[in-house]
Amino acid sequence: MTTPRPTTTLSADEARRIALRAQGFLGAPDRRTGVRGILRHLGAVQLDTISVLARSHELIPYARLGAVGRRTVEDAYWTDTHAFEYWSHAACILPIEEWPHFAFRRRAYRGRPQWNHDLPDGVYDQVIKQLRSEGPLTATELGGAKRTSEWWDWSGTKVAVERALMYGEVVCVERRGWKRVYDLAERAVPEHLLHDELDDTECLRRLVLLAGQSLGVGTRADIADYHRLKGDQVDQVIADSGLVPVTVDGWGKPAWADPAALETPARGRHRTTLLSPFDSLIWERARTERIFGFTHRLEAYVPKPKRVHGYFAMPVLAGGHLVGRVDPAREGRTLVAKQITLDGSKAVPAVAQALVEAAGWVDCTDVRVERVDAPELREPLTRELTRIFG
């Protein structure tokens, strides 16, 4: 008879620190591996069209490494076949070595009975033929991305190439002016990875382990959300994924942890920074509330009169806690803090530091504060900004 493995019990504070370290915010970052190291450490970096200070996939390494050059970020992702874009948590940049582990999703797309866009006869084969002879190409270069100006009204060419992307016959190899650049998988994916077609169980086991490692510790729902798996898919493989069961005080639900994360106490220097709303530290709202006691919602798609914290409010991380929000904009070389929410006066120095560092990263020489939700904190914040700028 097998003896049950004892379950480790973690305090809520220990779980928070483990999560921060797993996401690259606790302890000195490994600058030798740079942006590519961050990508592999996180397992996925989300892409999004919104660009305020910068696009989200640029903000992710910035938040962990500091003022890394934006061109350096793009080159790190896309040169020398180090990454590919595919559907993970959402549209994400993924390490190229994980190509085989998304075979289960490519197969699911191939077997999908219904699609939102009809695929015109013959267009799919024409797109593949054109990429083979001319690629890599954008949808525009393939013949046009839209039939009309409406964002959802895709052309037959766009439908075909996106379907080929989902099937895995085509790969997005970079973003050029925010347009996907497509190439055939047979050219873009290294040979030893291209034909390594793992079965669904192997794929799921790997992605559950990766999610657990990237989270440090998480519930079933946390782990499923990381690469947008279904709960029953997690259930199928979690027992032999390599993760270990733990109990976290106050969580109220079973959890699993990366065993390596339990070997040493999570200690070290905390990062102070603005976070993209699409940062994997805060992807899952229920998890963010559970770990940080912080409720956050992206309001970019909320009608302006109903916004509470602003269009692209960025949580401020300091001392291992979320201590406020900043809704930024840029006017010339001025970073404009359109709206700031502070978790009391103690958050003032950290928010000022985060603003000044972000301003320097995007080549701004000044910060202007427009609104502070607690008016009595506006003057202390302005004074601190002046002190840092010297």
C-alpha positions as a printed Julia matrix, in Angstrom:
390×3 Matrix{Float64}:
   0.0    0.0     0.0
   1.34   3.44   -0.99
   1.74   5.86    1.89
   0.03   9.21    1.1
   2.48  12.04    0.69
   2.11  14.63    3.48
   0.64  17.9     2.3
   2.72  21.02    2.87
   0.89  23.89    4.53
   1.81  27.42    3.49
   0.79  30.7     5.06
  -0.88  33.2     2.78
   2.26  35.35    3.01
   4.51  32.44    1.99
   2.25  31.73   -0.99
   2.37  35.38   -2.03
   6.17  35.41   -1.91
   6.41  32.13   -3.83
   4.13  33.58   -6.51
   6.21  36.75   -6.77
   9.46  34.82   -7.1
   7.99  32.47   -9.68
   6.92  35.47  -11.76
  10.31  37.16  -11.54
   9.5   39.95   -9.05
  11.35  38.74   -5.97
  15.11  38.38   -5.99
  17.61  39.78   -8.45
  16.68  39.0   -12.08
  19.05  36.94  -14.2
  20.2   39.63  -16.6
  22.46  37.21  -18.47
  19.44  35.55  -20.07
  17.6   38.85  -20.51
  14.26  39.01  -22.33
  14.51  35.46  -23.62
  15.1   34.24  -20.1
  11.96  36.08  -18.96
   9.94  34.46  -21.75
  11.12  30.99  -20.84
  10.64  31.65  -17.14
   7.04  32.78  -17.64
   6.21  30.3   -20.4
   3.95  32.81  -22.18
   3.87  36.58  -22.76
   0.5   37.99  -23.76
   0.09  40.25  -26.77
  -2.48  43.02  -27.03
  -3.25  45.82  -29.46
  -3.36  48.57  -26.83
  -0.27  50.75  -26.65
  -0.07  53.52  -24.06
   3.44  53.63  -22.61
   4.33  50.66  -24.8
   2.68  47.43  -25.89
   2.08  44.83  -23.24
   4.67  42.34  -24.51
   7.28  45.1   -24.05
   6.0   46.0   -20.58
   6.39  42.41  -19.32
  10.22  42.26  -19.5
  10.47  45.93  -18.5
   8.57  45.24  -15.3
  11.11  42.57  -14.33
  14.38  43.84  -15.8
  13.95  47.6   -15.76
  14.75  49.87  -18.7
  15.69  47.26  -21.3
  15.69  48.76  -24.81
  12.45  48.31  -26.71
  14.25  47.25  -29.88
  16.17  44.74  -27.76
  12.85  43.33  -26.59
  11.53  42.81  -30.12
  14.77  41.3   -31.35
  14.9   38.93  -28.4
  11.46  37.57  -29.19
  11.64  37.25  -32.93
  15.2   36.73  -34.17
  16.81  33.3   -34.65
  13.55  31.35  -34.19
  13.42  31.67  -30.41
   9.67  32.15  -30.19
   6.36  31.78  -31.98
   2.92  33.29  -31.51
  -0.03  31.06  -30.72
  -3.16  30.76  -28.6
  -2.24  30.08  -24.98
  -3.73  32.27  -22.22
  -4.73  34.5   -25.15
  -2.63  35.42  -28.18
   0.82  34.92  -26.67
   4.48  34.81  -27.54
   5.7   31.33  -26.59
   9.16  29.75  -26.41
   9.76  27.8   -29.6
  10.62  24.63  -27.67
   7.02  24.47  -26.49
   5.72  24.01  -30.06
   5.17  20.24  -29.6
   3.13  20.8   -26.44
   0.42  22.76  -28.25
  -0.27  19.87  -30.62
  -3.42  19.06  -28.61
  -4.81  22.53  -29.38
  -3.88  22.36  -33.05
  -5.69  19.02  -33.31
  -8.73  20.48  -31.54
  -8.86  23.33  -34.06
  -8.58  20.9   -36.97
 -11.56  19.01  -35.61
 -13.66  22.09  -34.85
 -17.09  21.79  -36.52
 -18.03  25.48  -36.66
 -16.26  28.79  -37.23
 -17.33  32.41  -37.06
 -15.96  33.14  -40.52
 -16.68  31.09  -43.62
 -13.66  29.89  -45.6
 -14.14  30.45  -49.36
 -13.34  27.51  -51.62
  -9.76  27.32  -52.84
  -8.44  30.26  -50.8
  -6.7   28.13  -48.15
  -4.64  26.27  -50.74
  -3.84  29.54  -52.52
  -2.53  31.1   -49.3
  -0.3   28.1   -48.59
   0.99  28.17  -52.16
   1.76  31.9   -51.96
   3.57  31.57  -48.63
   5.61  28.7   -50.04
   6.75  30.78  -52.98
   6.92  34.28  -51.46
   6.74  34.07  -47.65
   7.04  35.31  -44.95
   4.1   37.68  -45.6
   1.49  39.73  -43.76
  -2.22  39.28  -44.47
  -2.11  42.53  -46.44
   0.72  41.19  -48.59
  -1.24  37.98  -49.1
  -4.11  39.94  -50.6
  -5.78  41.98  -47.88
  -6.87  41.48  -44.29
 -10.39  42.99  -44.46
 -13.27  43.21  -46.88
 -14.51  46.46  -45.31
 -13.24  48.87  -42.68
 -14.98  46.94  -39.9
 -12.41  45.13  -37.71
 -14.38  41.86  -37.75
 -15.06  41.73  -41.48
 -12.12  39.58  -42.53
 -11.26  38.89  -46.15
 -11.16  35.31  -47.39
  -7.37  35.51  -47.35
  -7.31  36.57  -43.69
  -9.75  33.79  -42.77
  -7.58  31.24  -44.56
  -4.24  32.29  -43.08
  -5.67  32.51  -39.55
  -7.19  29.06  -39.95
  -3.81  27.77  -41.13
  -2.23  29.4   -38.06
  -4.64  27.58  -35.75
  -4.04  24.28  -37.55
  -0.28  24.71  -37.21
   0.45  24.68  -40.93
   1.4   28.35  -40.69
   3.28  30.17  -37.91
   3.35  33.84  -36.9
   7.08  34.5   -36.86
   7.01  38.18  -35.86
   4.87  41.29  -35.58
   5.67  44.03  -38.09
   3.91  47.32  -37.38
   1.59  45.18  -35.25
   0.66  43.01  -38.24
   1.28  39.31  -37.98
   3.95  38.0   -40.32
   3.13  34.46  -41.44
   5.39  31.72  -42.71
   5.03  27.99  -43.25
   5.67  25.94  -40.14
   7.99  23.69  -42.14
  10.34  26.67  -42.53
   9.75  28.46  -39.23
   9.87  25.61  -36.71
  13.11  23.66  -36.19
  12.93  20.18  -37.68
  13.39  18.35  -34.38
  10.35  20.16  -32.95
   8.11  20.31  -35.99
   7.27  16.61  -36.17
   7.37  15.87  -32.46
   3.61  15.25  -32.29
   2.87  14.38  -28.68
  -0.45  12.91  -27.62
  -2.95  15.03  -25.72
  -2.02  13.62  -22.32
   1.67  14.43  -22.79
   0.8   17.96  -23.95
  -1.52  18.61  -21.02
   0.91  17.18  -18.48
   3.64  19.49  -19.73
   1.44  22.61  -19.79
   0.09  21.92  -16.3
   3.65  21.58  -15.01
   4.71  24.76  -16.82
   1.76  26.65  -15.38
   2.58  25.43  -11.87
   6.21  26.44  -12.25
   5.27  29.87  -13.62
   2.76  30.46  -10.83
   4.84  28.9    -8.06
   1.65  27.84   -6.3
  -1.92  27.83   -7.54
  -5.38  26.35   -7.32
  -6.85  24.14  -10.02
  -8.53  27.21  -11.53
  -5.26  29.21  -11.45
  -3.38  26.43  -13.21
  -6.11  25.91  -15.81
  -6.31  29.62  -16.6
  -2.59  30.05  -17.29
  -2.72  28.33  -20.7
  -6.55  28.35  -20.86
  -7.02  24.66  -20.24
 -10.3   23.16  -19.09
 -10.66  22.07  -15.5
 -11.16  18.43  -16.45
  -8.0   18.56  -18.58
  -6.06  19.64  -15.5
  -7.72  16.91  -13.45
  -6.59  14.26  -15.95
  -2.9   14.94  -15.49
  -2.19  16.92  -12.34
  -1.48  13.88  -10.19
   1.48  12.91  -12.38
   2.46  16.37  -13.62
   5.28  16.81  -11.12
   3.41  19.39   -9.03
   2.77  18.62   -5.37
  -0.4   19.23   -3.34
  -0.28  22.0    -0.75
  -2.67  23.77    1.56
  -2.59  27.55    1.72
  -4.09  29.28    4.74
  -7.14  31.27    3.8
  -7.42  30.03    0.21
 -10.28  27.64    0.92
  -9.45  25.42   -2.07
  -6.82  22.74   -2.71
  -3.63  23.98   -4.32
  -0.54  22.61   -6.02
   3.0   23.93   -6.02
   6.21  23.59   -7.97
   8.35  21.42   -5.65
  11.42  23.49   -6.5
   9.59  26.57   -5.18
   9.22  24.88   -1.79
  12.9   24.0    -1.38
  14.08  27.44   -0.23
  12.28  30.37    1.4
  11.21  33.05   -1.07
  13.37  36.01   -0.1
  15.21  38.79   -1.85
  14.86  42.24   -3.32
  11.39  43.36   -4.37
  10.8   45.11   -7.67
   8.94  48.43   -7.73
   7.22  48.93  -11.07
   4.1   49.63  -13.08
   2.4   46.45  -14.3
   0.63  45.92  -17.58
  -2.98  44.84  -16.99
  -1.99  41.86  -19.17
   0.91  40.83  -16.93
   0.75  37.14  -15.99
   1.2   38.06  -12.31
  -2.35  39.46  -12.38
  -3.99  37.55  -15.25
  -6.63  35.87  -13.13
  -8.78  38.32  -11.17
  -9.84  35.88   -8.45
  -6.2   34.89   -7.88
  -5.11  38.54   -7.69
  -7.78  39.24   -5.1
  -6.85  36.11   -3.13
  -3.11  36.78   -3.09
  -2.93  40.57   -2.97
  -6.34  41.65   -1.7
  -6.48  43.83   -4.82
  -9.36  44.01   -7.29
  -8.34  45.0   -10.78
 -10.26  45.28  -14.01
  -9.12  46.51  -17.42
 -11.44  49.39  -18.29
 -10.28  50.08  -21.85
 -13.45  48.48  -23.18
 -15.72  50.04  -20.57
 -17.65  53.18  -21.69
 -15.74  56.23  -20.47
 -18.45  57.48  -18.07
 -18.41  54.12  -16.29
 -14.64  53.89  -15.79
 -13.46  53.99  -12.2
  -9.66  53.95  -12.49
  -9.02  54.87  -16.14
  -8.55  53.52  -19.65
  -5.32  51.57  -19.06
  -4.88  51.69  -15.3
  -1.61  49.96  -14.43
  -1.28  48.43  -10.95
   1.8   49.52   -9.01
   3.84  46.72   -7.45
   6.07  47.65   -4.5
   7.4   45.67   -1.58
   5.61  42.6    -2.84
   2.19  44.26   -2.68
  -0.07  46.1    -5.11
  -0.15  49.61   -3.66
  -1.99  51.68   -6.22
  -2.89  52.32   -9.85
  -1.73  54.74  -12.51
  -3.62  55.5   -15.72
  -0.83  56.82  -17.97
  -0.62  58.7   -21.23
   2.13  60.5   -23.16
   2.19  64.06  -24.45
   5.44  64.69  -26.27
   8.17  63.99  -23.74
   5.85  64.22  -20.75
   4.43  61.16  -19.07
   0.95  62.15  -17.95
  -0.56  60.39  -14.93
  -4.19  61.02  -15.83
  -5.5   59.33  -12.72
  -3.7   57.88   -9.7
  -5.09  55.73   -6.93
  -2.89  55.27   -3.85
  -3.2   52.8    -1.0
  -2.53  55.49    1.59
   0.38  57.88    2.11
   2.91  55.07    2.49
   2.47  54.28   -1.21
   3.58  57.75   -2.34
   7.36  57.07   -2.63
   6.85  53.8    -4.5
   4.36  55.25   -6.98
   6.65  58.22   -7.61
   9.61  55.89   -8.16
   7.61  53.72  -10.57
   6.48  56.77  -12.54
   9.96  58.24  -12.86
  11.51  54.96  -13.99
   8.73  54.4   -16.55
   9.14  57.95  -17.84
  12.85  57.42  -18.41
  12.22  54.13  -20.2
   9.93  55.74  -22.78
  12.2   58.79  -23.2
  10.03  61.21  -21.23
  11.76  63.91  -19.24
   8.86  64.95  -17.07
   5.83  63.56  -15.22
   2.6   65.52  -14.89
  -0.05  64.43  -12.42
  -3.6   65.31  -13.42
  -5.75  63.64  -10.79
  -5.19  61.8    -7.52
  -8.23  60.0    -6.13
  -7.23  61.06   -2.61
  -6.7   64.83   -3.16
  -4.72  65.23    0.06
  -2.01  62.97   -1.42
  -1.5   65.0    -4.56
   0.92  67.48   -3.01
   3.09  64.82   -1.28
   3.25  62.87   -4.56
   4.19  65.95   -6.59
   6.84  66.84   -4.03
   8.3   63.32   -4.2
   8.4   63.41   -7.99
  10.25  66.72   -7.86
  12.72  65.31   -5.33
  13.51  62.25   -7.5
  13.85  64.27  -10.69
  16.19  66.57   -8.78
